[in-house]
Amino acid sequence: MRVEEIEKLLVLFYESKTTDSQEDTLKEYFETQDVPAHLLADKLLFKGLCTSSKPKQPHGLEERLARLIDAKAEEEKRFFIKNKSKMNWIRIGGIAASLLFLTFIGYEITSYRTDDVPKDTFNNPRDAYVATKAALTEISANMNTGLNQLNENKKEVYKVNQEIQKEIQ
């Protein structure tokens, strides 16, 4: 085969446009022929592509890998098996808690008395109004005290935020 044809095939090869038969032709050429000096680098490339020697596999590697995989599978299986006695104790605890809760509810229902329900304590509506007004006044005073303290705290937080902003800048 002429060098010009090989060079054309090499151009096609480097552009990834060769067929399998054209690549085989190039491999045969570089294996069997004396190559011109300007194609020596290509000969080395094809020589590397043609020698498809498998790397040596250590003796017993496949068996050791199979044993290791089996051991890991067993370990994983043991890891995911649920502890049956622990699950039994969890179930027993849940049942006991449910029974205790139901017993408490039953006791509360039976001990509920209608005598304990408060009744009207005022016969005169004017007295009820005065007592209600006093209670609401006390609640209002306590609310105002709480709101005043809240406003003071809000001012302090604002001052601290201003100081932090100054430090950050």
Rosetta silent file (secondary structure, phi, psi, omega in degrees, C-alpha in Angstrom):
SEQUENCE: MRVEEIEKLLVLFYESKTTDSQEDTLKEYFETQDVPAHLLADKLLFKGLCTSSKPKQPHGLEERLARLIDAKAEEEKRFFIKNKSKMNWIRIGGIAASLLFLTFIGYEITSYRTDDVPKDTFNNPRDAYVATKAALTEISANMNTGLNQLNENKKEVYKVNQEIQKEIQ
SCORE:     score description
SCORE:     0.000 S_00000001
   1 L     0.000  144.124 -175.052    0.000    0.000    0.000 S_00000001
   2 L   -81.462  154.319 -177.814    1.275    3.401   -0.833 S_00000001
   3 H   -64.292  -35.705 -179.349    2.250    5.957    1.801 S_00000001
   4 H   -63.220  -39.397  179.491   -0.186    8.533    0.386 S_00000001
   5 H   -67.342  -39.568  178.244   -3.117    6.196    0.949 S_00000001
   6 H   -63.121  -41.813  179.600   -1.945    5.486    4.508 S_00000001
   7 H   -63.953  -38.178  177.112   -1.653    9.213    5.193 S_00000001
   8 H   -64.839  -42.065  178.237   -5.225    9.743    3.927 S_00000001
   9 H   -65.046  -35.536  178.013   -6.446    6.913    6.156 S_00000001
  10 H   -65.035  -39.708  177.712   -4.568    8.448    9.099 S_00000001
  11 H   -61.526  -45.424  178.192   -6.303   11.785    8.519 S_00000001
  12 H   -63.744  -37.861 -179.859   -9.661    9.997    8.511 S_00000001
  13 H   -63.350  -44.413 -178.764   -8.627    8.021   11.617 S_00000001
  14 H   -71.551  -20.059  175.090   -7.745   11.157   13.580 S_00000001
  15 L   -92.559    3.539 -179.295  -11.056   12.705   12.539 S_00000001
  16 L    59.636   43.131 -178.990  -12.866    9.538   13.724 S_00000001
  17 L  -119.531   12.781 -178.358  -14.282    8.850   10.273 S_00000001
  18 L   -90.305  155.176  174.873  -12.704    5.461    9.551 S_00000001
  19 L   -91.351  174.141  179.297  -14.524    2.182    9.339 S_00000001
  20 H   -64.453  -39.106 -179.186  -13.406   -0.967   11.105 S_00000001
  21 H   -67.355  -37.120  177.704  -11.881   -2.369    7.932 S_00000001
  22 H   -66.697  -38.470  177.333   -9.888    0.835    7.339 S_00000001
  23 H   -66.642  -38.003  176.625   -8.595    0.699   10.912 S_00000001
  24 H   -62.982  -39.076  177.831   -7.618   -2.937   10.408 S_00000001
  25 H   -61.063  -43.744  178.847   -5.749   -1.902    7.256 S_00000001
  26 H   -64.293  -41.734  179.715   -3.817    0.716    9.232 S_00000001
  27 H   -62.051  -45.992  179.050   -2.979   -1.776   11.982 S_00000001
  28 H   -60.597  -42.462 -178.385   -1.716   -4.336    9.467 S_00000001
  29 H   -61.389  -46.486 -176.456    0.381   -1.718    7.684 S_00000001
  30 H   -74.998  -18.857  177.376    2.077   -0.546   10.853 S_00000001
  31 H   -83.151  -35.861 -170.491    2.675   -4.111   12.052 S_00000001
  32 H  -102.780  -26.294 -171.332    4.149   -5.502    8.853 S_00000001
  33 L   -98.020  155.341  166.032    5.766   -2.654    6.953 S_00000001
  34 L   -79.902  131.158 -170.219    8.843   -0.598    7.428 S_00000001
  35 L  -105.483  141.975  174.917    7.453    2.861    8.004 S_00000001
  36 L   -61.071  160.530 -174.171    8.869    6.178    6.788 S_00000001
  37 H   -60.455  -36.580 -176.032   10.393    8.415    9.469 S_00000001
  38 H   -74.721   -8.383  178.490    7.510   10.877    9.541 S_00000001
  39 H  -109.282   10.667 -178.921    5.050    8.035   10.414 S_00000001
  40 H   -64.808  -38.190  178.986    7.065    6.502   13.288 S_00000001
  41 H   -63.248  -38.265  178.201    4.942    8.235   15.935 S_00000001
  42 H   -68.272  -35.500  178.128    1.816    6.771   14.328 S_00000001
  43 H   -62.615  -42.344  178.640    3.437    3.331   14.281 S_00000001
  44 H   -63.071  -39.298  178.612    4.034    3.572   18.034 S_00000001
  45 H   -61.792  -49.730 -178.637    0.398    4.588   18.544 S_00000001
  46 H   -69.117  -29.888  176.562   -0.945    1.639   16.562 S_00000001
  47 H   -65.637  -39.989  177.360    1.517   -0.707   18.207 S_00000001
  48 H   -67.848  -35.458  179.430    0.098    0.359   21.563 S_00000001
  49 H   -72.594  -33.051 -175.514   -3.457   -0.080   20.311 S_00000001
  50 H   -78.096  -34.613 -178.898   -2.807   -3.517   18.855 S_00000001
  51 L   -80.022  104.772 -178.593   -1.160   -5.062   21.871 S_00000001
  52 L  -111.153   58.220  179.849   -4.101   -5.875   24.047 S_00000001
  53 L   -78.922  136.670  179.853   -2.352   -7.883   26.699 S_00000001
  54 L   -79.098  143.429  175.738   -4.363   -8.374   29.835 S_00000001
  55 L   -69.195  153.306 -178.181   -2.736   -7.356   33.097 S_00000001
  56 L   -68.349  135.878  178.190   -1.778  -10.214   35.364 S_00000001
  57 L   -99.689  128.883  179.597   -4.468  -11.179   37.815 S_00000001
  58 L   -60.003  148.026 -177.731   -3.229  -12.230   41.253 S_00000001
  59 L   -65.602  129.218  176.144   -3.785  -15.877   42.055 S_00000001
  60 L    78.956   11.799 -178.076   -7.063  -16.484   43.922 S_00000001
  61 H   -62.493  -43.818 -177.194   -8.309  -12.906   43.551 S_00000001
  62 H   -63.131  -41.406  179.619  -11.748  -13.945   42.348 S_00000001
  63 H   -66.549  -41.889  179.759  -12.254  -16.350   45.257 S_00000001
  64 H   -64.325  -40.900  177.990  -11.086  -13.768   47.811 S_00000001
  65 H   -64.727  -40.422  178.978  -13.432  -11.130   46.357 S_00000001
  66 H   -63.187  -43.404  177.722  -16.346  -13.580   46.423 S_00000001
  67 H   -63.571  -40.936  179.915  -15.627  -14.430   50.084 S_00000001
  68 H   -64.920  -41.539  178.372  -15.355  -10.735   50.975 S_00000001
  69 H   -64.115  -43.381  178.905  -18.647   -9.946   49.233 S_00000001
  70 H   -63.426  -40.603  179.742  -20.363  -12.842   51.019 S_00000001
  71 H   -64.620  -41.499  178.667  -18.969  -11.725   54.390 S_00000001
  72 H   -66.512  -36.858  178.075  -20.179   -8.165   53.834 S_00000001
  73 H   -64.951  -41.165  177.564  -23.612   -9.441   52.791 S_00000001
  74 H   -63.816  -43.661  179.684  -23.838  -11.520   56.006 S_00000001
  75 H   -61.421  -42.186  178.656  -22.715   -8.552   58.082 S_00000001
  76 H   -65.193  -40.444  179.919  -25.331   -6.345   56.442 S_00000001
  77 H   -63.056  -44.632  178.518  -28.009   -8.980   56.987 S_00000001
  78 H   -64.704  -33.934 -178.824  -27.118   -9.226   60.712 S_00000001
  79 H   -67.408  -37.219 -174.665  -27.127   -5.441   60.984 S_00000001
  80 H   -92.855   -7.350  175.449  -30.639   -5.082   59.602 S_00000001
  81 L   -71.317  127.548 -177.759  -32.264   -7.989   61.470 S_00000001
  82 L   -75.338  143.051  177.317  -34.407   -6.445   64.160 S_00000001
  83 L   -73.210  110.580 -172.818  -33.772   -7.486   67.722 S_00000001
  84 H   -66.908  -38.717 -179.175  -36.916   -9.471   68.486 S_00000001
  85 H   -67.774  -36.876  177.583  -36.665   -9.232   72.271 S_00000001
  86 H   -64.720  -42.116  178.634  -36.216   -5.473   72.078 S_00000001
  87 H   -64.137  -36.857  178.145  -39.265   -5.198   69.805 S_00000001
  88 H   -63.687  -42.583  179.252  -41.260   -7.324   72.278 S_00000001
  89 H   -64.838  -35.806  177.955  -40.342   -4.996   75.148 S_00000001
  90 H   -65.563  -42.210  178.471  -41.374   -1.996   73.066 S_00000001
  91 H   -63.927  -45.571 -179.950  -44.752   -3.594   72.369 S_00000001
  92 H   -61.473  -41.762  177.907  -45.255   -4.512   76.027 S_00000001
  93 H   -62.278  -40.880  178.427  -44.339   -0.965   77.066 S_00000001
  94 H   -64.110  -41.883  178.991  -46.822    0.490   74.592 S_00000001
  95 H   -65.377  -43.247 -179.919  -49.591   -1.772   75.834 S_00000001
  96 H   -62.541  -42.418  179.259  -48.788   -0.920   79.468 S_00000001
  97 H   -64.269  -38.931  178.431  -48.807    2.820   78.716 S_00000001
  98 H   -64.378  -44.949  178.669  -52.153    2.483   76.932 S_00000001
  99 H   -62.774  -41.039  178.173  -53.679    0.565   79.859 S_00000001
 100 H   -62.676  -42.356  179.044  -52.365    3.130   82.337 S_00000001
 101 H   -63.714  -45.636  179.372  -53.815    5.950   80.260 S_00000001
 102 H   -64.382  -37.078  176.804  -57.212    4.230   79.986 S_00000001
 103 H   -63.485  -43.772  179.034  -57.209    3.556   83.749 S_00000001
 104 H   -61.790  -44.757  179.096  -56.507    7.226   84.446 S_00000001
 105 H   -62.027  -43.353  178.920  -59.306    8.331   82.100 S_00000001
 106 H   -62.024  -42.099  178.587  -61.712    5.860   83.750 S_00000001
 107 H   -63.208  -44.122 -179.648  -60.797    7.104   87.214 S_00000001
 108 H   -64.428  -37.918  179.694  -61.298   10.727   86.206 S_00000001
 109 H   -66.786  -42.355 -178.084  -64.688    9.976   84.667 S_00000001
 110 H   -73.626  -29.855 -178.288  -65.911    8.132   87.744 S_00000001
 111 H   -86.983   -2.804  179.575  -64.588   10.715   90.182 S_00000001
 112 L   -72.191  124.745 -177.955  -66.168   13.640   88.337 S_00000001
 113 L  -117.893  143.504  176.411  -68.896   15.097   90.506 S_00000001
 114 H   -78.574  -12.214  179.270  -71.522   17.553   89.580 S_00000001
 115 H   -70.134  -28.090 -175.085  -71.295   18.990   93.137 S_00000001
 116 H   -77.300   -9.099 -178.071  -67.919   20.551   92.315 S_00000001
 117 L   -72.758  125.651 -178.866  -69.347   22.709   89.550 S_00000001
 118 L   -64.035  147.138  179.018  -69.454   26.333   90.771 S_00000001
 119 L  -112.517  172.481  176.689  -72.864   27.908   91.103 S_00000001
 120 L   -59.241  133.281 -178.156  -73.953   31.490   90.965 S_00000001
 121 L  -104.754   -6.889 -178.547  -72.513   33.280   93.985 S_00000001
 122 L  -119.572  135.345  175.140  -74.454   36.503   93.691 S_00000001
 123 L   -93.833  -26.472 -177.266  -78.116   36.973   94.135 S_00000001
 124 L  -102.915  125.280  179.464  -77.987   40.663   93.288 S_00000001
 125 H   -62.651  -29.251  179.149  -76.856   41.618   89.753 S_00000001
 126 H   -64.304  -40.301  178.900  -75.377   44.880   91.086 S_00000001
 127 H   -67.009  -39.649  178.273  -72.997   42.937   93.361 S_00000001
 128 H   -62.808  -40.432  178.580  -71.973   40.676   90.435 S_00000001
 129 H   -63.075  -44.010 -179.149  -71.278   43.799   88.337 S_00000001
 130 H   -64.147  -43.237 -179.138  -69.103   45.346   91.074 S_00000001
 131 H   -65.917  -41.757  179.192  -67.121   42.102   91.546 S_00000001
 132 H   -64.058  -41.927  179.915  -66.617   41.681   87.783 S_00000001
 133 H   -63.265  -41.266  179.381  -65.512   45.306   87.435 S_00000001
 134 H   -64.133  -42.181 -179.643  -62.976   44.878   90.268 S_00000001
 135 H   -65.129  -43.095  179.995  -61.577   41.691   88.671 S_00000001
 136 H   -68.751  -33.109  176.678  -61.287   43.314   85.248 S_00000001
 137 H   -65.169  -41.386  178.812  -59.633   46.404   86.765 S_00000001
 138 H   -65.388  -41.919  177.873  -57.040   44.192   88.451 S_00000001
 139 H   -62.821  -41.718  179.722  -56.406   42.324   85.191 S_00000001
 140 H   -63.302  -42.767  179.296  -56.060   45.619   83.346 S_00000001
 141 H   -62.286  -43.699  179.528  -53.554   46.954   85.900 S_00000001
 142 H   -65.323  -38.609  177.622  -51.472   43.790   85.633 S_00000001
 143 H   -64.151  -42.351  179.448  -51.590   43.952   81.836 S_00000001
 144 H   -63.985  -39.235  177.432  -50.467   47.593   81.876 S_00000001
 145 H   -62.383  -45.047  178.740  -47.578   46.726   84.196 S_00000001
 146 H   -63.293  -40.311  178.901  -46.529   43.948   81.846 S_00000001
 147 H   -67.127  -37.255  177.320  -46.808   46.197   78.798 S_00000001
 148 H   -62.601  -44.798  178.741  -44.714   48.897   80.501 S_00000001
 149 H   -63.610  -38.064  178.615  -42.002   46.356   81.250 S_00000001
 150 H   -63.843  -41.631  178.269  -42.225   45.121   77.668 S_00000001
 151 H   -65.004  -40.252  177.347  -41.757   48.662   76.330 S_00000001
 152 H   -62.431  -44.366  178.526  -38.726   49.215   78.572 S_00000001
 153 H   -63.720  -36.682  179.407  -37.190   45.965   77.347 S_00000001
 154 H   -63.749  -40.576  177.969  -37.954   46.959   73.773 S_00000001
 155 H   -64.593  -40.959  179.315  -36.054   50.246   74.268 S_00000001
 156 H   -65.062  -42.010  178.716  -33.075   48.382   75.740 S_00000001
 157 H   -63.181  -39.385  178.429  -33.037   45.918   72.830 S_00000001
 158 H   -62.343  -43.065  178.809  -33.145   48.846   70.403 S_00000001
 159 H   -62.521  -43.173 -179.672  -30.138   50.455   72.156 S_00000001
 160 H   -64.278  -41.439  177.805  -28.196   47.182   72.023 S_00000001
 161 H   -62.238  -39.267  178.092  -29.009   46.780   68.324 S_00000001
 162 H   -63.628  -41.773  178.618  -27.784   50.321   67.658 S_00000001
 163 H   -63.855  -40.785  179.789  -24.498   49.564   69.460 S_00000001
 164 H   -65.012  -41.707  179.156  -24.072   46.347   67.486 S_00000001
 165 H   -61.395  -40.119  178.634  -24.716   48.204   64.219 S_00000001
 166 H   -64.119  -40.604 -178.990  -22.028   50.781   65.163 S_00000001
 167 H   -67.858  -36.315 -178.942  -19.551   47.983   65.932 S_00000001
 168 H   -69.056  -38.312 -178.810  -20.276   46.197   62.679 S_00000001
 169 L   -76.993    0.000    0.000  -19.721   49.312   60.592 S_00000001
